[in-house]
Amino acid sequence: MSEIEMPVWKLFLKTYPVQIIIVAAVLIAAYILGFILMSRKVRYQANYLKNKQKSCDGLTGLYNAAAFREMVRNHMVTVSDLSTDALVLFDIDDMRQINHEKGTLQGDLLLKGFAERLQKLFRSSDIIGRIESDSFSVYMNNAGSLDLVKRKCATILEQATDLPVSIGVTMVNGREPFIAAFKRAEDALQQAKYSGKNQLVIA
C-alpha cells in the first residue's frame, strides 16, 4: 500500500513513532502523578479531620481540655523569658440551673454563643478552649499589660446578661510550669464565685 493510499492515522504512526511514544509516556506519567497527588490529598484531609475531631470540642468547635493544655504547655516552654502572657478562666454561673429551667438544648445554644463571643473578642493568636462542660479558658500570647486583659474581661461581663460568668485571671511572666499558672487562675476563679459570682478576680 502506497503512502497516498494509506489511512491518515497509519501514516501518522509511521511518520512520528518516537514522538507518539513520548507523548503517550508523558500522558501516562501525568495520570499516575495526578492519581498519587489526589490520593495524598485525600489521606491528608482524612488525617486532618481525624486530628481535628480529637482536638476540638464537639459543641463549640474550640480546643478541648487536652488539646488546650498541650498547646499552652508547648508555648510556655518556648516563650521568651521577657514575654508577658495571660491565662484567663471563665466559668458559667449556675449552668445547671439554666439547663433545668430552659432545657439542655437552650443551654447548649448559650454555651455556643459564649464560645463565639470569646472567638470574636480575643485574637487568632490566642489559645481558646472549653476545658469543662461550663468552663472555658483563654491563653493570651504576648498579652502585654494587665489593663488590656481587664478590658477584655470587662467586655465579657457587660455582655453576660443572658449568661452570668465568673472570671479568674493570672499573668504569666516568662517561662513557668503550666500547672502553677493554672492553679493561680483557678484560685482566682473560685474566689470570684465565692464572692458573689459574675465578676473578675486577678491573682
C-alpha positions in Angstrom: 0.0 0.0 0.0 1.4 3.3 -1.0 1.6 6.3 1.4 -1.0 8.0 -0.7 -3.5 5.1 -0.2 -2.6 4.7 3.5 -5.1 5.9 6.1 -4.1 9.2 7.8 -3.7 7.6 11.3 -1.4 4.8 9.9 0.6 7.4 8.1 0.8 9.5 11.2 2.0 6.5 13.2 4.6 5.6 10.6 5.9 9.2 10.3 6.1 10.1 14.1 6.5 6.8 16.0 9.0 8.2 18.5 7.1 11.4 19.2 3.9 9.4 19.7 5.6 7.1 22.2 7.0 10.1 24.1 3.6 11.9 24.2 1.9 8.6 25.4 4.5 8.2 28.1 4.1 11.8 29.3 0.3 11.4 29.5 0.6 8.1 31.4 3.1 9.7 33.8 0.9 12.7 34.3 -2.1 10.5 35.0 -0.1 8.4 37.5 1.3 11.6 39.2 -2.2 13.1 39.4 -3.5 9.9 40.9 -0.7 9.8 43.5 -1.3 13.5 44.4 -5.0 13.1 44.7 -4.5 10.0 47.0 -2.2 12.0 49.2 -4.7 14.9 49.3 -7.5 12.6 50.3 -5.3 11.0 53.0 -4.2 14.4 54.3 -7.8 15.6 54.5 -8.8 12.4 56.3 -6.0 12.8 58.8 -6.7 16.5 59.3 -10.4 15.8 60.0 -9.4 12.9 62.4 -6.9 15.1 64.3 -9.4 18.0 64.4 -12.0 15.7 65.9 -9.6 14.6 68.5 -8.5 18.2 69.5 -11.8 20.1 69.2 -14.8 20.3 71.4 -17.8 18.9 69.6 -20.3 21.5 70.7 -18.3 24.8 70.4 -15.5 23.9 68.0 -13.0 25.3 70.4 -10.0 23.2 71.6 -10.9 20.6 74.1 -9.3 20.4 77.5 -6.5 18.1 76.5 -5.6 20.0 73.3 -5.8 23.3 75.1 -3.4 22.2 77.8 -1.0 20.7 75.3 -0.9 23.8 73.2 -0.3 26.1 76.2 2.4 23.9 77.6 4.2 23.8 74.2 4.0 27.6 74.1 5.2 28.1 77.6 8.4 26.0 77.2 9.4 28.1 74.1 8.3 31.6 75.1 10.9 34.3 75.8 11.7 35.0 79.4 10.7 38.6 78.8 7.3 37.7 77.4 4.2 38.6 79.4 1.2 36.3 78.7 -2.1 35.9 80.5 -4.2 32.9 81.4 -7.9 33.6 81.8 -10.5 31.1 83.2 -14.2 31.6 82.6 -16.9 29.6 84.5 -20.6 30.0 83.6 -22.5 30.7 86.8 -25.4 28.4 87.7 -25.3 26.4 84.4 -27.1 23.5 86.0 -30.0 25.8 87.0 -30.1 27.3 83.5 -30.3 23.8 82.0 -33.1 22.9 84.4 -35.1 26.0 83.7 -34.5 26.4 80.0 -33.6 22.9 78.9 -30.3 21.5 77.9 -30.8 22.4 74.2 -31.1 26.1 75.1 -28.2 25.7 77.5 -26.1 24.3 74.6 -27.0 27.2 72.4 -26.0 29.7 75.2 -22.6 27.9 75.5 -22.1 28.0 71.8 -22.9 31.7 71.8 -20.4 32.3 74.6 -17.7 30.5 72.7 -18.4 32.7 69.7 -18.0 35.8 71.9 -14.6 34.6 73.0 -13.5 34.0 69.4 -14.6 37.5 68.4 -13.1 39.3 71.3 -9.7 37.6 71.5 -7.0 37.4 68.8 -6.5 34.5 66.5 -3.0 34.0 68.1 -4.6 33.4 71.5 -5.4 29.8 72.5 -9.1 29.3 73.4 -10.5 26.1 74.8 -13.5 24.6 76.5 -12.0 22.8 79.5 -15.1 21.6 81.2 -18.8 21.5 80.4 -19.4 25.0 81.5 -15.8 26.3 81.8 -13.6 28.0 79.2 -10.1 29.2 79.1 -8.0 31.7 77.0 -4.3 31.9 76.9 -3.2 35.3 75.6 0.2 35.2 73.9 2.1 38.4 74.5 -0.9 40.0 76.4 1.4 43.0 77.1 -0.5 44.6 80.0 -3.0 43.6 82.7 -5.1 46.6 81.7 -5.7 45.0 78.2 -6.7 41.7 79.8 -9.1 43.5 82.3 -10.7 45.4 79.4 -11.5 42.3 77.5 -12.9 40.6 80.6 -15.0 43.7 81.3 -16.5 43.4 77.9 -17.4 39.7 78.6 -19.1 40.7 81.9 -21.0 43.5 80.2 -22.3 41.1 77.6 -23.2 38.4 80.1 -26.8 39.5 80.6 -28.1 36.1 79.5 -25.2 34.0 80.8 -23.5 35.3 84.0 -19.9 34.3 84.2 -17.1 34.3 86.9 -13.6 35.1 85.7 -10.2 34.3 87.1 -7.0 35.9 85.7 -3.3 35.5 86.2 -0.4 37.0 84.4 2.4 34.6 83.2 5.8 36.2 83.1 8.5 34.3 81.2 8.7 30.5 81.4 7.0 28.8 84.3 5.2 25.4 84.7 1.7 25.4 83.3 0.3 23.8 86.4 1.5 26.7 88.6 -0.1 29.4 86.3 -3.3 27.3 86.0 -3.5 26.9 89.8 -3.3 30.7 90.3 -6.0 31.4 87.8 -8.2 28.6 89.2 -7.9 30.0 92.7 -8.8 33.5 91.4 -11.9 31.9 89.7 -13.0 30.2 92.8 -12.7 33.5 94.7 -14.9 35.2 92.1 -17.5 32.5 92.5 -17.4 32.6 96.3 -17.6 36.4 96.4 -20.9 36.6 94.6 -20.2 35.4 91.0 -20.4 37.3 87.8 -17.2 39.2 88.5 -13.5 39.2 87.8 -10.7 38.3 90.3 -7.0 38.7 89.4 -4.3 36.5 91.1 
